[in-house]
């Protein structure tokens, strides 16, 4: 059986975005249990030249739902403006992202498999096939930002483990 574009993209995004939502919930619970202001995490960075927690979570949303739009339009660009989400607004963003992903049908995405997608930024373009965009650009970005968000929460003391990152596995039923 061949793996479909939907399986490569949407099913993978749902797993990762669902895990991000769950680790955000665990982070908020940890803050509540330990009298920590969750807003103290939002601007936390792993290293001074890396983007903050807020950006990492926003990027998970952009690189998943934004990729679906790019598969249709043929163009993907990085976000240039970022809303000043607080912790709870980041949870809402991820919840909305998950709902959007869950509402997309396999047929809708699989019909786009022959499309081309260009990454465009400040006059620079990188051309991809739809599948190669998902596999070599989108998925690595989703995982990078999901991992960095996870790492920031771990660094701030939230008791997370590998299972929290992996999310809902697609088991044989």
C-alpha distance (Angstrom), angle and dihedral (degrees) to the residues before:
residue distance angle dihedral
X1 . . .
X2 3.78 . .
X3 3.77 120.6 .
X4 3.79 111.7 -116.9
X5 3.79 128.7 -136.2
X6 3.80 87.4 -112.6
X7 3.82 91.0 55.6
X8 3.80 91.5 48.1
X9 3.78 94.3 47.7
X10 3.79 120.5 18.2
X11 3.81 97.8 29.8
X12 3.82 89.7 49.4
X13 3.81 92.6 46.0
X14 3.80 91.1 50.1
X15 3.79 90.7 53.9
X16 3.80 94.1 48.3
X17 3.80 97.8 39.0
X18 3.81 89.2 48.1
X19 3.80 89.2 53.2
X20 3.81 90.9 48.8
X21 3.80 89.7 52.3
X22 3.79 90.6 50.2
X23 3.80 94.5 48.2
X24 3.79 90.0 47.9
X25 3.81 87.9 54.7
X26 3.82 90.7 49.0
X27 3.80 89.2 48.9
X28 3.79 92.7 52.6
X29 3.81 91.3 46.9
X30 3.82 90.1 50.4
X31 3.79 90.7 50.6
X32 3.81 91.5 49.2
X33 3.82 93.4 47.2
X34 3.82 92.4 48.3
X35 3.80 99.7 39.1
X36 3.82 92.4 -113.9
X37 3.79 120.9 149.5
X38 3.84 104.9 -122.8
X39 3.80 88.6 -149.1
X40 3.80 87.2 70.1
X41 3.83 87.2 69.3
X42 3.80 98.4 49.3
X43 3.80 95.6 77.6
X44 3.82 95.6 34.9
X45 3.81 116.9 125.9
X46 3.78 131.1 -166.9
X47 3.78 90.1 -138.2
X48 3.83 130.8 5.3
X49 3.82 94.8 -106.8
X50 3.83 94.4 47.8
X51 3.78 124.2 90.2
X52 3.79 119.4 -99.6
X53 3.80 128.5 -101.8
X54 3.82 90.8 -97.1
X55 3.82 91.1 58.6
X56 3.81 92.2 47.6
X57 3.80 92.8 55.8
X58 3.81 93.1 42.5
X59 3.80 88.8 51.1
X60 3.80 92.6 53.8
X61 3.80 87.4 57.8
X62 3.81 93.7 44.4
X63 3.79 96.6 47.1
X64 3.81 92.7 48.9
X65 3.80 107.0 38.4
X66 3.81 90.8 26.7
X67 3.78 89.7 56.6
X68 3.80 91.0 55.9
X69 3.80 89.2 54.5
X70 3.82 89.8 47.0
X71 3.79 92.2 52.4
X72 3.81 86.7 58.6
X73 3.81 100.3 38.7
X74 3.80 98.6 35.2
X75 3.80 94.6 -127.4
X76 3.79 135.8 88.3
X77 3.78 125.8 -175.2
X78 3.79 131.3 177.4
X79 3.76 118.0 -104.8
X80 3.76 110.7 -94.3
X81 3.81 96.7 -175.1
X82 3.78 124.6 48.4
X83 3.79 124.8 -165.2
X84 3.79 114.6 -127.2
X85 3.82 92.5 -114.2
X86 3.77 117.3 -176.3
X87 3.81 118.9 -147.1
X88 3.80 95.6 -86.5
X89 3.81 91.4 45.9
X90 3.81 88.5 54.1
X91 3.80 87.8 54.6
X92 3.81 89.7 51.2
X93 3.82 90.8 48.1
X94 3.79 91.8 52.8
X95 3.81 91.3 45.4
X96 3.80 90.5 52.5
X97 3.80 90.6 46.0
X98 3.80 91.4 53.0
X99 3.82 91.7 47.8
X100 3.82 90.7 50.7
X101 3.80 91.6 50.1
X102 3.80 92.7 47.3
X103 3.80 90.6 52.2
X104 3.83 93.8 58.6
X105 3.78 116.8 96.1
X106 3.77 124.9 -135.1
X107 3.81 90.3 -126.3
X108 3.80 91.2 54.7
X109 3.82 93.0 54.0
X110 3.80 97.2 37.4
X111 3.81 89.1 55.3
X112 3.82 87.8 64.1
X113 3.81 96.6 56.2
X114 3.82 94.1 106.4
X115 3.80 93.7 50.5
X116 3.77 124.1 109.4
X117 3.80 121.9 -130.1
X118 3.79 126.7 -161.9
X119 3.78 124.2 -159.9
X120 3.82 104.3 -140.6
X121 3.77 127.9 -169.3
X122 3.81 128.1 158.3
X123 3.79 93.9 -24.7
X124 3.80 93.6 -44.0
X125 3.81 117.1 118.4
X126 3.78 132.9 -171.5
X127 3.83 114.1 -169.4
X128 3.81 121.0 -144.0
X129 3.76 140.2 168.1
X130 3.80 111.3 -115.8
X131 3.81 93.1 -105.0
X132 3.80 93.9 45.9
X133 3.79 91.0 48.4
X134 3.80 90.0 53.8
X135 3.81 95.5 43.1
X136 3.80 102.0 39.6
X137 3.80 103.3 29.4
X138 3.79 115.8 15.0
X139 3.80 102.3 41.8
X140 3.83 93.9 44.9
X141 3.81 89.1 50.9
X142 3.81 93.7 48.1
X143 3.80 90.3 49.8
X144 3.80 94.2 44.1
X145 3.80 93.2 53.0
X146 3.83 93.9 40.4
X147 3.82 89.5 50.6
X148 3.79 93.3 46.7
X149 3.81 91.2 50.0
X150 3.80 89.2 49.1
X151 3.81 90.9 48.4
X152 3.80 92.2 51.0
X153 3.80 90.7 52.5
X154 3.82 90.4 48.3
X155 3.80 90.2 48.6
X156 3.81 90.2 53.5
X157 3.81 91.1 53.3
X158 3.80 103.5 -96.2
X159 3.83 106.4 149.4
X160 3.80 100.9 -125.1
X161 3.77 129.2 151.8
X162 3.78 137.9 -168.2
X163 3.80 91.8 -85.3
X164 3.82 89.2 59.7
X165 3.79 89.6 56.7
X166 3.81 96.0 45.3
X167 3.80 95.8 57.7
X168 3.79 124.2 -173.4
X169 3.78 109.0 -5.4
X170 3.80 119.2 -142.3
X171 3.77 97.2 -120.9
X172 3.77 126.5 -177.1
X173 3.79 109.0 -100.5
